Amino acid sequence: MSNLDELIQKARLLRSEGHSPGQIADELSLSMETVTWLLTQEKGAATPKDIHIDWTTVSGESQLLKESAQMLLSRLHLKNEGIVPEVFVGIAISGIPLATLMAVSDSARLGIYHPAKHAGGEEPIGSMSGNFGIRPGEKIVIVDDVITSGKTLQEVISYIKRHGAVPVACSVLFDKRGIREIDGVPVYSLFKVSRID
């Protein structure tokens, strides 16, 4: 079985278990466009240009996850600039464990953001958790596992700014596009992934 066949099967299994396309995209670290194709296209049709990142070897092991969070913290250069993050906002779902570990290590608060792509309805919107929210004026680091297009991070940055807090950085494990900043907020990644055709 090819990697593509395996991805199609995984996407269809997740869909049958009730996951939304946005949740499937997060689970498989793929773009929404690629997930839509996996769920609807027949074998042999042109595949979207995307890169699948399987980091389950790390995400499923607490010690490796903790070490990854420490690497993300080391990659941030905020303290050199006199910026002390007050909240680490994890993007559901994969950003949450990383943000939690980073917040504990930095003695900061934890925020959780639910992106629009996980919401239902005709006009889905993203939202901050009521139990893990942000306050006006707080300095925020946004944490996720993968940047595919940057749309989700842009959504979170916009939300944070609208609610009076200050996004100071985005911290991700993998950057599929080589994005250095989004709406004036610097992006710090551990790995930049490039597709060479």
C-alpha positions as CSV (number, residue, x, y, z in Angstrom):
1,M,0.0,0.0,0.0
2,S,1.4,3.4,-0.9
3,N,1.6,6.4,1.5
4,L,-1.2,8.1,-0.5
5,D,-3.5,5.0,-0.1
6,E,-2.7,5.0,3.6
7,L,-3.5,8.7,3.9
8,I,-6.8,8.2,2.1
9,Q,-7.7,5.4,4.4
10,K,-6.7,7.4,7.5
11,A,-8.8,10.4,6.4
12,R,-11.8,8.2,5.6
13,L,-11.5,6.4,9.0
14,L,-11.3,9.7,10.9
15,R,-14.3,11.0,8.9
16,S,-16.3,7.9,9.7
17,E,-15.5,8.4,13.4
18,G,-17.1,11.9,13.3
19,H,-14.0,14.2,12.7
20,S,-14.6,17.3,10.7
21,P,-12.4,18.0,7.7
22,G,-10.5,20.6,9.8
23,Q,-9.9,18.1,12.6
24,I,-8.7,15.6,10.0
25,A,-6.3,18.2,8.5
26,D,-4.9,18.8,12.0
27,E,-4.6,15.1,12.7
28,L,-2.8,14.4,9.5
29,S,-0.8,17.7,9.4
30,L,-2.3,18.4,5.9
31,S,-4.0,21.4,4.3
32,M,-7.8,21.5,4.2
33,E,-7.5,21.3,0.4
34,T,-5.6,18.1,0.6
35,V,-8.0,16.6,3.1
36,T,-11.0,17.5,0.9
37,W,-9.2,15.8,-2.0
38,L,-8.4,12.7,0.1
39,L,-12.1,12.4,1.1
40,T,-13.7,13.0,-2.3
41,Q,-11.3,12.3,-5.2
42,E,-11.0,9.0,-7.0
43,K,-7.6,7.3,-7.2
44,G,-5.7,8.5,-10.3
45,A,-6.9,12.1,-10.1
46,A,-4.2,14.8,-9.7
47,T,-3.1,15.1,-6.1
48,P,-2.7,18.5,-4.4
49,K,0.9,19.6,-3.7
50,D,1.3,19.1,0.0
51,I,3.6,17.5,2.5
52,H,2.4,15.0,5.1
53,I,4.3,15.3,8.4
54,D,3.9,12.3,10.7
55,W,5.3,13.3,14.1
56,T,3.4,10.7,16.1
57,T,6.7,9.1,17.3
58,V,7.2,12.3,19.3
59,S,3.7,13.5,20.0
60,G,2.8,10.1,21.6
61,E,5.8,10.1,24.0
62,S,5.6,12.5,26.9
63,Q,9.3,12.9,27.4
64,L,9.9,13.6,23.7
65,L,7.0,16.0,23.7
66,K,8.5,17.8,26.7
67,E,11.9,18.0,25.0
68,S,10.2,19.4,21.8
69,A,8.5,22.1,23.9
70,Q,11.9,23.0,25.5
71,M,13.4,23.3,22.0
72,L,10.6,25.6,21.0
73,L,11.3,27.8,24.0
74,S,15.0,27.8,23.2
75,R,14.2,28.9,19.6
76,L,12.2,32.0,20.9
77,H,14.4,35.0,21.1
78,L,11.9,37.1,23.1
79,K,13.7,37.4,26.4
80,N,16.8,38.7,24.5
81,E,14.5,41.6,23.4
82,G,13.1,42.1,26.9
83,I,9.7,40.5,26.1
84,V,8.3,38.1,28.8
85,P,5.3,36.1,27.5
86,E,2.4,36.0,29.9
87,V,0.3,33.4,28.1
88,F,1.1,30.5,25.7
89,V,-2.0,29.9,23.6
90,G,-2.2,26.4,22.1
91,I,-4.2,25.9,19.0
92,A,-6.5,22.9,19.3
93,I,-5.6,20.2,19.2
94,S,-1.8,19.6,18.6
95,G,-0.7,23.0,19.9
96,I,-2.3,22.4,23.3
97,P,0.2,19.9,24.8
98,L,3.2,22.0,23.5
99,A,1.8,25.2,24.9
100,T,1.0,23.6,28.2
101,L,4.6,22.4,28.6
102,M,6.0,25.7,27.5
103,A,3.7,27.6,29.9
104,V,4.7,25.4,32.8
105,S,8.4,25.8,32.0
106,D,8.1,29.6,31.7
107,S,5.7,30.1,34.7
108,A,3.1,31.5,32.4
109,R,-0.6,31.0,31.9
110,L,-2.2,28.7,29.3
111,G,-4.7,29.7,26.7
112,I,-6.5,27.4,24.3
113,Y,-7.9,28.5,20.9
114,H,-10.4,26.5,18.9
115,P,-10.0,27.4,15.2
116,A,-12.9,28.1,12.8
117,K,-12.0,25.0,10.8
118,H,-13.1,22.9,13.8
119,A,-16.4,24.6,14.2
120,G,-19.6,23.5,12.6
121,G,-22.3,25.6,10.9
122,E,-22.5,27.6,7.8
123,E,-20.3,30.4,9.0
124,P,-17.9,28.8,11.4
125,I,-15.8,31.1,13.7
126,G,-12.9,30.4,15.9
127,S,-13.0,31.0,19.7
128,M,-10.9,31.1,22.8
129,S,-11.7,28.7,25.6
130,G,-13.6,30.3,28.4
131,N,-11.6,28.3,30.9
132,F,-8.3,29.0,29.3
133,G,-8.7,32.6,27.9
134,I,-6.7,35.7,27.6
135,R,-6.9,39.2,29.1
136,P,-6.4,42.6,27.5
137,G,-2.8,43.8,27.5
138,E,-1.2,40.3,28.0
139,K,1.8,39.3,25.8
140,I,0.9,36.1,24.0
141,V,2.9,33.4,22.2
142,I,0.8,31.3,19.9
143,V,1.8,27.6,19.7
144,D,1.0,25.0,17.1
145,D,2.6,21.9,15.5
146,V,2.5,22.8,11.8
147,I,2.1,25.8,9.6
148,T,0.6,24.8,6.2
149,S,-0.8,28.0,4.8
150,G,-0.7,30.3,7.8
151,K,-4.5,30.9,7.8
152,T,-5.1,29.5,11.3
153,L,-2.3,31.5,12.8
154,Q,-3.6,34.6,11.1
155,E,-7.0,33.9,12.5
156,V,-5.6,33.5,16.0
157,I,-3.5,36.7,15.7
158,S,-6.6,38.6,14.6
159,Y,-8.7,37.3,17.5
160,I,-6.0,38.2,20.0
161,K,-5.6,41.7,18.7
162,R,-9.4,42.3,18.6
163,H,-9.6,41.3,22.3
164,G,-6.9,43.7,23.3
165,A,-4.0,41.3,24.0
166,V,-0.6,41.5,22.2
167,P,0.6,38.6,20.1
168,V,4.4,38.6,20.4
169,A,5.4,35.4,18.5
170,C,4.1,32.3,16.8
171,S,6.0,29.1,17.8
172,V,5.7,25.9,15.7
173,L,7.5,22.7,15.1
174,F,7.2,22.5,11.3
175,D,6.8,25.3,8.8
176,K,5.8,24.0,5.3
177,R,6.0,27.5,3.7
178,G,9.0,29.3,5.1
179,I,6.8,31.9,6.8
180,R,8.8,34.4,8.8
181,E,6.0,36.6,10.1
182,I,2.2,36.9,10.0
183,D,0.6,40.3,10.3
184,G,3.7,41.7,11.9
185,V,4.1,38.8,14.4
186,P,7.4,36.8,14.0
187,V,7.2,33.1,13.4
188,Y,9.8,30.8,15.1
189,S,9.9,27.2,13.8
190,L,12.2,24.3,14.5
191,F,12.0,22.9,11.0
192,K,11.3,24.4,7.6
193,V,10.0,21.7,5.2
194,S,10.3,22.3,1.5
195,R,8.8,20.4,-1.4
196,I,11.1,20.0,-4.4
197,D,9.3,19.0,-7.6
